[in-house]
Amino acid sequence: MKTMRIGSRTHQMKRGFTLVELLVVIAIIGILVGLLLPAVQAAREAARRCSCSNNISQLALAIHNHEFHYERLPSGVINPTGPIRNEPVGQHVSWLVSILPYMEQTSIYRNFDIKAGTYAESNLPVRMQHITFFQCPSSGDVSNTKDFAATSYVGCHNSKEAPIDTENNGILFLNSRLRFSDITDGTTQTILLGEVLNQGSELGWASGTSSSLRNTEAFELPPNRSVPAIASPKAALGSLSVGGFGSYHTGGASFAFADGSVQFVSSTIDKELYGNLGNRHDGQMLFGDKNGW
């Protein structure tokens, strides 16, 4: 800063920022923002994943309350005959309908006509209901169609890819009426339910098809994700195929085990171990650390 004396007065000349200095400051700010954004996104995803785990925990608790009330677990799907085909034909009442009273959704349950079936016109207002606990925060709103509100959470019907029927070895399947004593492999080592991808073509949470039941044959991944060692194609509408679990979270999906605990399972889990977790009575000893799934 220079000082100039003019007559009896002293003037001080102030120097401002140069263009180079301004550009340097802007560049530094840009770098800091670039470093901060991934951390913010990671924090948001961590919060969404925590909320998702809470949803799954609430569903598992509702299933336990159902078992306490009726002395049996809910049926994976209620239908006169099997196997179940992925089409809007039949009764197809899912296990999610059965647990509505235990999730503070009694009014919705009372307005659902089980005998009429999921696809009856009288049940349209119910099956279109968007229930917060049925939606993973990371999945967005892509799951809802014109006549159906989908779910991000599905029950385990079998350990391998097979049609939904009365002979499945999971916990929730066609007209199942299991008790906890029927899970002979142990409730801590058997998957009850988990996450699923829903991209707008499902038949909704009230439908006991692949929309609410899956198996531990493989993992499904959202578009533009690298394929893990055990990946499967999406179940086609109108087919007997069911498909596997999956999520929009990075690295795997959250699952509730029959004891009510919630664990995050990696999409690269050993295929044999993953299959064993979906079978309630295979008698196989599991290997590996449960916290490392």
Wavefront OBJ file of the C-alpha trace (Angstrom):
o trace
v 0.000 0.000 0.000
v 1.501 3.334 -1.040
v 1.117 6.658 0.770
v 1.008 9.946 -1.177
v 1.174 13.410 0.332
v -0.678 16.153 -1.503
v -0.478 19.517 0.177
v -1.390 19.044 3.815
v -3.388 15.847 3.170
v -2.199 12.282 3.081
v -3.971 9.828 0.778
v -3.672 6.020 0.983
v -4.076 4.001 -2.206
v -5.672 0.515 -1.591
v -4.829 -2.349 -3.947
v -7.637 -4.919 -4.743
v -7.480 -8.555 -5.936
v -5.909 -9.205 -9.271
v -7.591 -11.454 -11.827
v -5.030 -14.206 -11.205
v -5.671 -14.189 -7.462
v -9.433 -14.326 -8.019
v -9.083 -17.321 -10.327
v -6.895 -19.106 -7.773
v -9.503 -18.585 -5.045
v -12.276 -19.875 -7.330
v -10.178 -22.932 -8.188
v -9.565 -23.691 -4.509
v -13.274 -23.416 -3.754
v -14.043 -25.750 -6.674
v -11.575 -28.335 -5.384
v -13.048 -28.183 -1.878
v -16.588 -28.620 -3.242
v -15.400 -31.551 -5.362
v -13.931 -33.205 -2.291
v -17.018 -32.512 -0.194
v -19.731 -33.784 -2.579
v -18.759 -37.491 -2.419
v -18.736 -37.312 1.357
v -22.197 -35.721 1.378
v -23.526 -38.345 -1.050
v -22.017 -41.138 1.038
v -23.632 -39.706 4.175
v -27.018 -39.527 2.432
v -26.740 -43.116 1.199
v -25.749 -44.253 4.695
v -28.878 -42.566 6.050
v -31.042 -44.195 3.361
v -29.520 -47.599 4.088
v -30.178 -47.135 7.813
v -33.808 -46.223 7.062
v -34.097 -49.266 4.804
v -32.786 -51.552 7.563
v -35.354 -50.065 9.917
v -38.142 -50.852 7.425
v -36.995 -54.461 7.186
v -36.801 -54.702 10.963
v -40.390 -53.455 11.251
v -41.560 -56.061 8.718
v -39.776 -58.851 10.592
v -41.317 -57.674 13.864
v -44.781 -57.677 12.275
v -44.248 -61.268 11.109
v -43.237 -62.251 14.646
v -46.363 -60.583 16.028
v -48.458 -62.490 13.481
v -46.862 -65.731 14.658
v -47.527 -64.815 18.286
v -51.209 -64.158 17.509
v -51.950 -67.121 15.216
v -49.177 -69.483 16.406
v -47.915 -69.724 12.827
v -46.111 -67.552 10.307
v -48.139 -65.887 7.542
v -48.565 -67.722 4.246
v -46.213 -66.463 1.562
v -49.182 -66.399 -0.819
v -52.793 -67.544 -0.470
v -54.137 -69.249 -3.587
v -56.245 -72.403 -4.177
v -53.687 -74.079 -6.445
v -50.112 -73.793 -7.606
v -47.630 -73.160 -8.990
v -47.979 -69.378 -9.039
v -47.617 -67.615 -12.362
v -46.574 -63.954 -12.670
v -49.832 -62.648 -14.061
v -52.861 -60.797 -12.628
v -55.016 -63.941 -12.572
v -55.970 -65.775 -9.397
v -56.341 -64.997 -5.698
v -52.615 -64.332 -5.088
v -52.904 -62.690 -1.641
v -49.385 -61.934 -0.414
v -47.897 -62.228 3.058
v -47.660 -58.429 3.196
v -51.462 -58.251 3.287
v -51.536 -60.630 6.258
v -49.185 -58.517 8.385
v -50.906 -55.170 7.770
v -52.718 -55.221 11.159
v -49.337 -55.570 12.893
v -47.920 -52.498 11.163
v -50.629 -50.045 12.259
v -52.399 -50.516 8.909
v -55.594 -52.152 10.198
v -57.886 -49.871 8.191
v -56.209 -50.925 4.939
v -56.449 -54.592 5.928
v -60.167 -54.332 6.727
v -60.832 -52.861 3.287
v -59.102 -55.753 1.527
v -61.344 -58.627 0.395
v -59.156 -61.718 0.673
v -61.738 -64.060 -0.866
v -62.178 -61.809 -3.904
v -58.444 -61.895 -4.582
v -55.760 -59.316 -5.128
v -56.809 -58.289 -8.631
v -60.507 -57.796 -7.900
v -61.863 -54.355 -8.756
v -63.004 -53.939 -5.148
v -59.381 -54.245 -3.982
v -58.011 -51.625 -6.375
v -57.981 -48.798 -3.772
v -56.037 -51.022 -1.371
v -53.413 -52.381 -3.737
v -52.689 -48.814 -4.900
v -51.852 -47.700 -1.352
v -48.291 -46.445 -1.006
v -47.050 -47.687 2.386
v -43.826 -46.088 3.598
v -42.490 -49.213 5.295
v -42.738 -51.102 1.981
v -40.422 -48.740 0.088
v -36.622 -48.481 0.241
v -35.538 -44.795 0.211
v -32.833 -45.600 -2.360
v -35.267 -47.064 -4.896
v -37.095 -43.815 -5.659
v -40.667 -43.879 -7.017
v -40.082 -46.013 -10.116
v -41.896 -48.979 -8.562
v -45.427 -47.607 -8.718
v -47.615 -48.371 -11.733
v -51.146 -47.287 -12.605
v -52.937 -50.075 -10.704
v -50.268 -51.364 -8.299
v -47.986 -49.939 -5.629
v -44.890 -52.121 -5.422
v -42.673 -53.083 -2.517
v -38.920 -53.069 -2.056
v -39.113 -56.015 0.354
v -39.947 -59.628 -0.461
v -40.097 -62.921 1.412
v -37.834 -65.915 0.775
v -39.756 -68.819 -0.786
v -36.931 -71.141 -1.815
v -33.177 -71.650 -1.905
v -33.085 -72.257 -5.673
v -34.893 -70.842 -8.695
v -38.222 -72.705 -8.780
v -41.909 -71.825 -9.175
v -43.717 -70.639 -6.042
v -45.508 -73.754 -4.779
v -46.396 -75.763 -1.680
v -43.123 -77.734 -1.608
v -40.670 -74.818 -1.459
v -37.938 -75.005 1.186
v -37.985 -71.348 2.256
v -40.160 -69.812 4.965
v -42.831 -67.936 2.961
v -44.390 -69.890 0.090
v -47.749 -71.069 -1.304
v -50.270 -71.624 1.523
v -47.427 -72.082 4.028
v -48.372 -72.395 7.696
v -44.995 -72.806 9.364
v -44.045 -72.380 12.980
v -40.630 -71.368 14.196
v -40.060 -74.992 15.236
v -40.273 -75.944 11.540
v -37.140 -73.910 10.815
v -34.823 -76.729 11.846
v -31.641 -75.050 10.572
v -32.147 -72.321 13.170
v -33.802 -68.940 12.953
v -30.452 -67.136 13.154
v -29.246 -68.856 9.992
v -32.312 -68.727 7.754
v -33.367 -65.748 5.628
v -36.926 -64.545 6.206
v -37.097 -61.576 3.829
v -34.895 -59.130 1.991
v -34.672 -56.350 -0.582
v -35.632 -56.534 -4.236
v -35.331 -54.302 -7.291
v -38.632 -52.862 -8.512
v -38.674 -51.002 -11.794
v -42.329 -50.489 -12.645
v -43.406 -53.858 -14.132
v -44.382 -55.682 -10.931
v -47.887 -56.632 -9.809
v -47.613 -54.811 -6.494
v -47.064 -55.591 -2.836
v -50.485 -57.265 -2.478
v -49.639 -59.853 -5.162
v -48.135 -63.120 -3.942
v -46.032 -63.568 -7.082
v -42.416 -62.639 -7.778
v -43.515 -59.132 -6.742
v -43.417 -60.194 -3.076
v -41.445 -63.477 -3.053
v -37.910 -64.316 -4.213
v -35.241 -66.990 -3.743
v -31.540 -67.191 -2.883
v -30.421 -68.545 -6.246
v -28.829 -65.239 -7.229
v -28.558 -61.457 -6.817
v -30.213 -58.976 -9.162
v -28.514 -55.647 -9.837
v -29.892 -52.306 -11.059
v -28.946 -51.086 -14.556
v -25.386 -49.869 -15.162
v -23.960 -51.889 -12.272
v -21.180 -54.447 -12.709
v -22.432 -58.032 -12.560
v -21.302 -60.069 -9.511
v -20.502 -63.776 -9.488
v -24.121 -64.740 -8.810
v -26.433 -62.638 -10.937
v -29.825 -63.551 -12.393
v -32.193 -62.079 -14.992
v -35.395 -60.332 -13.963
v -38.520 -62.526 -13.666
v -40.721 -62.076 -16.720
v -44.388 -61.158 -16.455
v -46.580 -64.159 -17.268
v -43.906 -66.758 -16.503
v -43.323 -69.183 -13.624
v -39.874 -67.711 -12.976
v -39.332 -65.860 -9.722
v -35.839 -64.351 -9.543
v -33.526 -63.351 -6.746
v -33.071 -60.574 -4.221
v -31.280 -57.308 -4.963
v -31.054 -53.655 -3.998
v -30.026 -50.154 -5.068
v -27.418 -50.054 -2.296
v -23.783 -50.445 -3.244
v -22.270 -53.856 -2.600
v -25.270 -55.928 -1.541
v -28.656 -55.867 0.154
v -30.211 -55.927 3.624
v -31.928 -59.096 4.854
v -33.983 -60.024 7.888
v -33.351 -63.459 9.334
v -36.025 -65.548 10.994
v -34.839 -64.488 14.459
v -35.628 -60.866 13.571
v -32.035 -59.690 13.136
v -31.123 -57.553 10.107
v -27.855 -58.131 8.259
v -26.281 -56.602 5.147
v -25.288 -59.409 2.758
v -22.673 -58.802 0.070
v -23.654 -59.475 -3.550
v -20.405 -61.462 -3.885
v -21.314 -63.904 -1.111
v -20.380 -67.534 -1.728
v -23.153 -69.065 -3.859
v -23.432 -72.262 -1.813
v -23.601 -70.360 1.470
v -26.198 -67.986 0.032
v -28.370 -70.906 -1.053
v -28.102 -72.540 2.356
v -29.318 -69.357 4.018
v -32.553 -69.597 2.008
v -33.260 -73.204 3.001
v -34.974 -73.696 6.347
v -34.130 -77.401 6.749
v -31.165 -78.496 4.636
v -29.180 -79.557 7.699
v -25.986 -77.994 6.366
v -23.488 -76.329 8.688
v -22.757 -72.789 7.581
v -19.197 -71.612 7.193
v -17.719 -68.162 7.446
v -18.293 -65.271 9.804
v -21.868 -64.008 9.834
v -20.631 -60.437 10.249
v -18.633 -60.896 7.030
v -21.637 -61.655 4.819
l 1 2 3 4 5 6 7 8 9 10 11 12 13 14 15 16 17 18 19 20 21 22 23 24 25 26 27 28 29 30 31 32 33 34 35 36 37 38 39 40 41 42 43 44 45 46 47 48 49 50 51 52 53 54 55 56 57 58 59 60 61 62 63 64 65 66 67 68 69 70 71 72 73 74 75 76 77 78 79 80 81 82 83 84 85 86 87 88 89 90 91 92 93 94 95 96 97 98 99 100 101 102 103 104 105 106 107 108 109 110 111 112 113 114 115 116 117 118 119 120 121 122 123 124 125 126 127 128 129 130 131 132 133 134 135 136 137 138 139 140 141 142 143 144 145 146 147 148 149 150 151 152 153 154 155 156 157 158 159 160 161 162 163 164 165 166 167 168 169 170 171 172 173 174 175 176 177 178 179 180 181 182 183 184 185 186 187 188 189 190 191 192 193 194 195 196 197 198 199 200 201 202 203 204 205 206 207 208 209 210 211 212 213 214 215 216 217 218 219 220 221 222 223 224 225 226 227 228 229 230 231 232 233 234 235 236 237 238 239 240 241 242 243 244 245 246 247 248 249 250 251 252 253 254 255 256 257 258 259 260 261 262 263 264 265 266 267 268 269 270 271 272 273 274 275 276 277 278 279 280 281 282 283 284 285 286 287 288 289 290 291 292 293
